[in-house]
Amino acid sequence: MSYYLRNEVSGTYAHRDSIGQHDGLTTTDLDNAARFDTWGEASDYSQNFGPDWSVDEI
């Protein structure tokens, strides 16, 4: 399993090059999405994003 940060409104994922919501980098392709091995890593990363973002396990 891997963990991704998904926007619940748009359905897009945080891009692997994104450093936070303010840069607007998103993707619909999981190959280009920021991927994490643990929920904790993804949760730490999510602190740079707003409340519309959640950690998804895929």
N, CA, C and O atoms as a CHARMM CRD file, in Angstrom:
* protein
*
  232
    1    1 MET  N      0.82900  -1.18500   0.00000 PROA 1      0.00000
    2    1 MET  CA     0.00000   0.00000   0.00000 PROA 1      0.00000
    3    1 MET  C      0.87300   1.24700   0.00000 PROA 1      0.00000
    4    1 MET  O      1.98200   1.26100   0.53400 PROA 1      0.00000
    5    2 SER  N      0.33500   2.29000  -0.61600 PROA 2      0.00000
    6    2 SER  CA     0.97300   3.60400  -0.62000 PROA 2      0.00000
    7    2 SER  C     -0.05200   4.62900  -0.19600 PROA 2      0.00000
    8    2 SER  O     -1.25500   4.36900  -0.22400 PROA 2      0.00000
    9    3 TYR  N      0.42800   5.79500   0.19700 PROA 3      0.00000
   10    3 TYR  CA    -0.43400   6.86900   0.66800 PROA 3      0.00000
   11    3 TYR  C     -0.24500   8.09500  -0.21500 PROA 3      0.00000
   12    3 TYR  O      0.87200   8.43800  -0.60400 PROA 3      0.00000
   13    4 TYR  N     -1.35200   8.73800  -0.52000 PROA 4      0.00000
   14    4 TYR  CA    -1.37600   9.90800  -1.39300 PROA 4      0.00000
   15    4 TYR  C     -2.22600  10.99500  -0.75400 PROA 4      0.00000
   16    4 TYR  O     -3.10300  10.71400   0.06300 PROA 4      0.00000
   17    5 LEU  N     -1.95800  12.22900  -1.13200 PROA 5      0.00000
   18    5 LEU  CA    -2.75900  13.34000  -0.63700 PROA 5      0.00000
   19    5 LEU  C     -3.73200  13.74200  -1.73900 PROA 5      0.00000
   20    5 LEU  O     -3.31500  14.15900  -2.82000 PROA 5      0.00000
   21    6 ARG  N     -5.04400  13.61400  -1.46300 PROA 6      0.00000
   22    6 ARG  CA    -6.07900  13.87400  -2.46500 PROA 6      0.00000
   23    6 ARG  C     -6.95900  15.04500  -2.04100 PROA 6      0.00000
   24    6 ARG  O     -7.34100  15.17700  -0.87800 PROA 6      0.00000
   25    7 ASN  N     -7.26700  15.89000  -3.02700 PROA 7      0.00000
   26    7 ASN  CA    -8.18700  16.99200  -2.78600 PROA 7      0.00000
   27    7 ASN  C     -9.61200  16.44900  -2.89800 PROA 7      0.00000
   28    7 ASN  O     -9.99500  15.92400  -3.94400 PROA 7      0.00000
   29    8 GLU  N    -10.38600  16.56900  -1.84100 PROA 8      0.00000
   30    8 GLU  CA   -11.74100  16.01100  -1.80300 PROA 8      0.00000
   31    8 GLU  C    -12.71600  16.75800  -2.70200 PROA 8      0.00000
   32    8 GLU  O    -13.74800  16.20400  -3.07900 PROA 8      0.00000
   33    9 VAL  N    -12.41500  17.99000  -3.05000 PROA 9      0.00000
   34    9 VAL  CA   -13.30500  18.77800  -3.90600 PROA 9      0.00000
   35    9 VAL  C    -13.05000  18.47700  -5.38700 PROA 9      0.00000
   36    9 VAL  O    -13.98600  18.20800  -6.14000 PROA 9      0.00000
   37   10 SER  N    -11.78800  18.52400  -5.79500 PROA 10     0.00000
   38   10 SER  CA   -11.45100  18.34900  -7.20900 PROA 10     0.00000
   39   10 SER  C    -11.13800  16.90100  -7.58300 PROA 10     0.00000
   40   10 SER  O    -11.19600  16.53900  -8.75900 PROA 10     0.00000
   41   11 GLY  N    -10.80600  16.06800  -6.59000 PROA 11     0.00000
   42   11 GLY  CA   -10.44600  14.69000  -6.87300 PROA 11     0.00000
   43   11 GLY  C     -9.02500  14.52800  -7.38400 PROA 11     0.00000
   44   11 GLY  O     -8.63200  13.42700  -7.76800 PROA 11     0.00000
   45   12 THR  N     -8.24300  15.60900  -7.39600 PROA 12     0.00000
   46   12 THR  CA    -6.86100  15.52900  -7.85500 PROA 12     0.00000
   47   12 THR  C     -5.92900  15.20200  -6.70100 PROA 12     0.00000
   48   12 THR  O     -6.29900  15.31400  -5.53200 PROA 12     0.00000
   49   13 TYR  N     -4.72300  14.79900  -7.04600 PROA 13     0.00000
   50   13 TYR  CA    -3.70300  14.45500  -6.06400 PROA 13     0.00000
   51   13 TYR  C     -2.60800  15.51100  -6.06700 PROA 13     0.00000
   52   13 TYR  O     -2.37100  16.17100  -7.07900 PROA 13     0.00000
   53   14 ALA  N     -1.94600  15.66300  -4.93300 PROA 14     0.00000
   54   14 ALA  CA    -0.79800  16.55600  -4.85900 PROA 14     0.00000
   55   14 ALA  C      0.30300  16.00800  -5.76300 PROA 14     0.00000
   56   14 ALA  O      0.62800  14.82200  -5.70100 PROA 14     0.00000
   57   15 HSD  N      0.86700  16.85800  -6.59100 PROA 15     0.00000
   58   15 HSD  CA     1.94200  16.46000  -7.49900 PROA 15     0.00000
   59   15 HSD  C      3.21400  16.18900  -6.70300 PROA 15     0.00000
   60   15 HSD  O      3.44700  16.81300  -5.66800 PROA 15     0.00000
   61   16 ARG  N      4.02900  15.26900  -7.17800 PROA 16     0.00000
   62   16 ARG  CA     5.25800  14.91700  -6.46000 PROA 16     0.00000
   63   16 ARG  C      6.22400  16.09200  -6.32100 PROA 16     0.00000
   64   16 ARG  O      7.08100  16.07000  -5.43700 PROA 16     0.00000
   65   17 ASP  N      6.11000  17.11700  -7.16800 PROA 17     0.00000
   66   17 ASP  CA     6.97500  18.29500  -7.08700 PROA 17     0.00000
   67   17 ASP  C      6.37400  19.40600  -6.24000 PROA 17     0.00000
   68   17 ASP  O      6.99900  20.45100  -6.05700 PROA 17     0.00000
   69   18 SER  N      5.17700  19.19400  -5.72400 PROA 18     0.00000
   70   18 SER  CA     4.49800  20.22300  -4.94000 PROA 18     0.00000
   71   18 SER  C      5.11900  20.34100  -3.54700 PROA 18     0.00000
   72   18 SER  O      5.47500  19.34600  -2.91600 PROA 18     0.00000
   73   19 ILE  N      5.23600  21.59400  -3.08900 PROA 19     0.00000
   74   19 ILE  CA     5.70600  21.82000  -1.71700 PROA 19     0.00000
   75   19 ILE  C      4.57700  22.32800  -0.82900 PROA 19     0.00000
   76   19 ILE  O      4.77200  22.56600   0.36300 PROA 19     0.00000
   77   20 GLY  N      3.39000  22.49200  -1.42200 PROA 20     0.00000
   78   20 GLY  CA     2.23400  22.93100  -0.65100 PROA 20     0.00000
   79   20 GLY  C      1.11000  23.38500  -1.55500 PROA 20     0.00000
   80   20 GLY  O      1.29600  23.54500  -2.76200 PROA 20     0.00000
   81   21 GLN  N     -0.04800  23.59000  -0.97400 PROA 21     0.00000
   82   21 GLN  CA    -1.23900  23.95200  -1.73300 PROA 21     0.00000
   83   21 GLN  C     -1.04300  25.22500  -2.54100 PROA 21     0.00000
   84   21 GLN  O     -1.58800  25.35000  -3.63800 PROA 21     0.00000
   85   22 HSD  N     -0.27600  26.16400  -2.01700 PROA 22     0.00000
   86   22 HSD  CA    -0.11800  27.46500  -2.67000 PROA 22     0.00000
   87   22 HSD  C      0.51600  27.38300  -4.05100 PROA 22     0.00000
   88   22 HSD  O      0.30800  28.28700  -4.86000 PROA 22     0.00000
   89   23 ASP  N      1.29000  26.32600  -4.35900 PROA 23     0.00000
   90   23 ASP  CA     1.92800  26.26600  -5.67600 PROA 23     0.00000
   91   23 ASP  C      1.00300  25.73100  -6.76400 PROA 23     0.00000
   92   23 ASP  O      1.31600  25.84500  -7.94900 PROA 23     0.00000
   93   24 GLY  N     -0.13600  25.14500  -6.37500 PROA 24     0.00000
   94   24 GLY  CA    -1.13800  24.71300  -7.34500 PROA 24     0.00000
   95   24 GLY  C     -0.76600  23.49500  -8.16400 PROA 24     0.00000
   96   24 GLY  O     -1.43200  23.20400  -9.15800 PROA 24     0.00000
   97   25 LEU  N      0.26400  22.78100  -7.78600 PROA 25     0.00000
   98   25 LEU  CA     0.67800  21.60600  -8.55300 PROA 25     0.00000
   99   25 LEU  C     -0.15200  20.39200  -8.13900 PROA 25     0.00000
  100   25 LEU  O     -0.02100  19.88900  -7.02300 PROA 25     0.00000
  101   26 THR  N     -0.99800  19.93400  -9.04300 PROA 26     0.00000
  102   26 THR  CA    -1.82700  18.75800  -8.80900 PROA 26     0.00000
  103   26 THR  C     -1.76400  17.84700 -10.02700 PROA 26     0.00000
  104   26 THR  O     -1.25900  18.23800 -11.08000 PROA 26     0.00000
  105   27 THR  N     -2.27300  16.64700  -9.88000 PROA 27     0.00000
  106   27 THR  CA    -2.27600  15.68700 -10.97400 PROA 27     0.00000
  107   27 THR  C     -3.43200  14.70400 -10.79300 PROA 27     0.00000
  108   27 THR  O     -3.91500  14.49300  -9.68100 PROA 27     0.00000
  109   28 THR  N     -3.85700  14.11900 -11.88100 PROA 28     0.00000
  110   28 THR  CA    -4.83400  13.02400 -11.82100 PROA 28     0.00000
  111   28 THR  C     -4.13800  11.68000 -12.02800 PROA 28     0.00000
  112   28 THR  O     -4.76500  10.62800 -11.90100 PROA 28     0.00000
  113   29 ASP  N     -2.85500  11.71600 -12.34300 PROA 29     0.00000
  114   29 ASP  CA    -2.06200  10.52900 -12.63200 PROA 29     0.00000
  115   29 ASP  C     -1.25900  10.13600 -11.39200 PROA 29     0.00000
  116   29 ASP  O     -0.38000  10.88500 -10.96600 PROA 29     0.00000
  117   30 LEU  N     -1.54800   8.98400 -10.81400 PROA 30     0.00000
  118   30 LEU  CA    -0.84000   8.55000  -9.60900 PROA 30     0.00000
  119   30 LEU  C      0.66100   8.39700  -9.83700 PROA 30     0.00000
  120   30 LEU  O      1.43400   8.47800  -8.88200 PROA 30     0.00000
  121   31 ASP  N      1.08900   8.17700 -11.07700 PROA 31     0.00000
  122   31 ASP  CA     2.52400   8.08500 -11.36200 PROA 31     0.00000
  123   31 ASP  C      3.23600   9.40500 -11.09500 PROA 31     0.00000
  124   31 ASP  O      4.43500   9.41400 -10.81600 PROA 31     0.00000
  125   32 ASN  N      2.51800  10.51500 -11.17500 PROA 32     0.00000
  126   32 ASN  CA     3.09200  11.83800 -10.94700 PROA 32     0.00000
  127   32 ASN  C      2.74700  12.40800  -9.57700 PROA 32     0.00000
  128   32 ASN  O      3.16400  13.51700  -9.24100 PROA 32     0.00000
  129   33 ALA  N      1.99700  11.66600  -8.79700 PROA 33     0.00000
  130   33 ALA  CA     1.54800  12.14700  -7.49400 PROA 33     0.00000
  131   33 ALA  C      2.61000  11.91900  -6.41600 PROA 33     0.00000
  132   33 ALA  O      3.43800  11.01500  -6.52000 PROA 33     0.00000
  133   34 ALA  N      2.56500  12.75100  -5.39000 PROA 34     0.00000
  134   34 ALA  CA     3.42800  12.55800  -4.23000 PROA 34     0.00000
  135   34 ALA  C      2.98600  11.25900  -3.54400 PROA 34     0.00000
  136   34 ALA  O      1.81300  11.09600  -3.21000 PROA 34     0.00000
  137   35 ARG  N      3.93600  10.33900  -3.34000 PROA 35     0.00000
  138   35 ARG  CA     3.62700   9.02200  -2.76800 PROA 35     0.00000
  139   35 ARG  C      4.42500   8.83800  -1.48700 PROA 35     0.00000
  140   35 ARG  O      5.59100   9.22300  -1.39600 PROA 35     0.00000
  141   36 PHE  N      3.77100   8.24300  -0.50300 PROA 36     0.00000
  142   36 PHE  CA     4.40900   8.03700   0.79700 PROA 36     0.00000
  143   36 PHE  C      4.24700   6.58700   1.22400 PROA 36     0.00000
  144   36 PHE  O      3.25100   5.93900   0.90300 PROA 36     0.00000
  145   37 ASP  N      5.22900   6.09100   1.94600 PROA 37     0.00000
  146   37 ASP  CA     5.20600   4.70200   2.40900 PROA 37     0.00000
  147   37 ASP  C      4.38300   4.53000   3.67500 PROA 37     0.00000
  148   37 ASP  O      3.89300   3.43500   3.95000 PROA 37     0.00000
  149   38 THR  N      4.22500   5.59900   4.45100 PROA 38     0.00000
  150   38 THR  CA     3.45500   5.49800   5.69700 PROA 38     0.00000
  151   38 THR  C      2.41700   6.60900   5.77200 PROA 38     0.00000
  152   38 THR  O      2.55200   7.66000   5.14500 PROA 38     0.00000
  153   39 TRP  N      1.38300   6.34600   6.55400 PROA 39     0.00000
  154   39 TRP  CA     0.35700   7.35600   6.77000 PROA 39     0.00000
  155   39 TRP  C      0.96400   8.57000   7.46700 PROA 39     0.00000
  156   39 TRP  O      0.59600   9.70500   7.16600 PROA 39     0.00000
  157   40 GLY  N      1.88100   8.34000   8.38800 PROA 40     0.00000
  158   40 GLY  CA     2.51500   9.42600   9.12600 PROA 40     0.00000
  159   40 GLY  C      3.28200  10.37500   8.22500 PROA 40     0.00000
  160   40 GLY  O      3.21300  11.59100   8.40900 PROA 40     0.00000
  161   41 GLU  N      4.01800   9.83800   7.24500 PROA 41     0.00000
  162   41 GLU  CA     4.73900  10.69800   6.30400 PROA 41     0.00000
  163   41 GLU  C      3.76000  11.54900   5.50700 PROA 41     0.00000
  164   41 GLU  O      3.97800  12.74700   5.32400 PROA 41     0.00000
  165   42 ALA  N      2.68600  10.93500   5.03400 PROA 42     0.00000
  166   42 ALA  CA     1.68300  11.66800   4.25500 PROA 42     0.00000
  167   42 ALA  C      0.99000  12.71400   5.12300 PROA 42     0.00000
  168   42 ALA  O      0.69300  13.81400   4.65800 PROA 42     0.00000
  169   43 SER  N      0.73500  12.37500   6.36500 PROA 43     0.00000
  170   43 SER  CA     0.09500  13.31300   7.27700 PROA 43     0.00000
  171   43 SER  C      0.98900  14.52100   7.53400 PROA 43     0.00000
  172   43 SER  O      0.50700  15.65300   7.55200 PROA 43     0.00000
  173   44 ASP  N      2.27300  14.29300   7.72900 PROA 44     0.00000
  174   44 ASP  CA     3.21000  15.40600   7.91100 PROA 44     0.00000
  175   44 ASP  C      3.20700  16.31200   6.68700 PROA 44     0.00000
  176   44 ASP  O      3.17600  17.53500   6.82100 PROA 44     0.00000
  177   45 TYR  N      3.24000  15.72500   5.50100 PROA 45     0.00000
  178   45 TYR  CA     3.22300  16.47400   4.24700 PROA 45     0.00000
  179   45 TYR  C      1.92700  17.27700   4.11600 PROA 45     0.00000
  180   45 TYR  O      1.93600  18.38400   3.57800 PROA 45     0.00000
  181   46 SER  N      0.82400  16.72700   4.60000 PROA 46     0.00000
  182   46 SER  CA    -0.48300  17.37800   4.44100 PROA 46     0.00000
  183   46 SER  C     -0.58600  18.68100   5.22300 PROA 46     0.00000
  184   46 SER  O     -1.50400  19.46700   4.99100 PROA 46     0.00000
  185   47 GLN  N      0.34000  18.92100   6.14300 PROA 47     0.00000
  186   47 GLN  CA     0.30800  20.16900   6.91600 PROA 47     0.00000
  187   47 GLN  C      0.50700  21.39000   6.02700 PROA 47     0.00000
  188   47 GLN  O      0.20700  22.51000   6.43900 PROA 47     0.00000
  189   48 ASN  N      1.00800  21.18600   4.81700 PROA 48     0.00000
  190   48 ASN  CA     1.21400  22.27200   3.85900 PROA 48     0.00000
  191   48 ASN  C     -0.00600  22.49800   2.96800 PROA 48     0.00000
  192   48 ASN  O      0.05200  23.26700   2.00800 PROA 48     0.00000
  193   49 PHE  N     -1.10200  21.83000   3.29100 PROA 49     0.00000
  194   49 PHE  CA    -2.31500  21.90200   2.47800 PROA 49     0.00000
  195   49 PHE  C     -3.50200  22.24600   3.36300 PROA 49     0.00000
  196   49 PHE  O     -3.44400  22.10300   4.58400 PROA 49     0.00000
  197   50 GLY  N     -4.57600  22.70100   2.73300 PROA 50     0.00000
  198   50 GLY  CA    -5.76700  23.10800   3.46300 PROA 50     0.00000
  199   50 GLY  C     -6.67200  21.95400   3.85400 PROA 50     0.00000
  200   50 GLY  O     -6.33100  20.78800   3.65600 PROA 50     0.00000
  201   51 PRO  N     -7.83500  22.28900   4.41400 PROA 51     0.00000
  202   51 PRO  CA    -8.75200  21.27000   4.93900 PROA 51     0.00000
  203   51 PRO  C     -9.44700  20.41400   3.87100 PROA 51     0.00000
  204   51 PRO  O    -10.07200  19.40700   4.20600 PROA 51     0.00000
  205   52 ASP  N     -9.34700  20.79500   2.60200 PROA 52     0.00000
  206   52 ASP  CA    -9.97200  20.01600   1.53200 PROA 52     0.00000
  207   52 ASP  C     -9.13200  18.81600   1.11700 PROA 52     0.00000
  208   52 ASP  O     -9.52500  18.06000   0.22900 PROA 52     0.00000
  209   53 TRP  N     -7.98300  18.63700   1.75000 PROA 53     0.00000
  210   53 TRP  CA    -7.06900  17.56300   1.38900 PROA 53     0.00000
  211   53 TRP  C     -7.09800  16.45300   2.42800 PROA 53     0.00000
  212   53 TRP  O     -7.16900  16.72000   3.62700 PROA 53     0.00000
  213   54 SER  N     -7.04400  15.20900   1.96800 PROA 54     0.00000
  214   54 SER  CA    -7.02500  14.07300   2.87900 PROA 54     0.00000
  215   54 SER  C     -6.01400  13.04000   2.40600 PROA 54     0.00000
  216   54 SER  O     -5.64200  13.01000   1.23200 PROA 54     0.00000
  217   55 VAL  N     -5.57600  12.19800   3.32500 PROA 55     0.00000
  218   55 VAL  CA    -4.64500  11.12100   2.99900 PROA 55     0.00000
  219   55 VAL  C     -5.44700   9.91900   2.53900 PROA 55     0.00000
  220   55 VAL  O     -6.34600   9.45100   3.23800 PROA 55     0.00000
  221   56 ASP  N     -5.11200   9.42200   1.35100 PROA 56     0.00000
  222   56 ASP  CA    -5.76200   8.22600   0.79800 PROA 56     0.00000
  223   56 ASP  C     -4.77400   7.08000   0.77100 PROA 56     0.00000
  224   56 ASP  O     -3.60600   7.26600   0.43100 PROA 56     0.00000
  225   57 GLU  N     -5.24000   5.89500   1.12900 PROA 57     0.00000
  226   57 GLU  CA    -4.42700   4.67700   1.04300 PROA 57     0.00000
  227   57 GLU  C     -4.85400   3.92700  -0.19700 PROA 57     0.00000
  228   57 GLU  O     -6.02300   3.57400  -0.35400 PROA 57     0.00000
  229   58 ILE  N     -3.90500   3.68700  -1.07300 PROA 58     0.00000
  230   58 ILE  CA    -4.20200   2.99800  -2.34100 PROA 58     0.00000
  231   58 ILE  C     -3.22700   1.84900  -2.51900 PROA 58     0.00000
  232   58 ILE  O     -3.29300   1.13200  -3.51700 PROA 58     0.00000
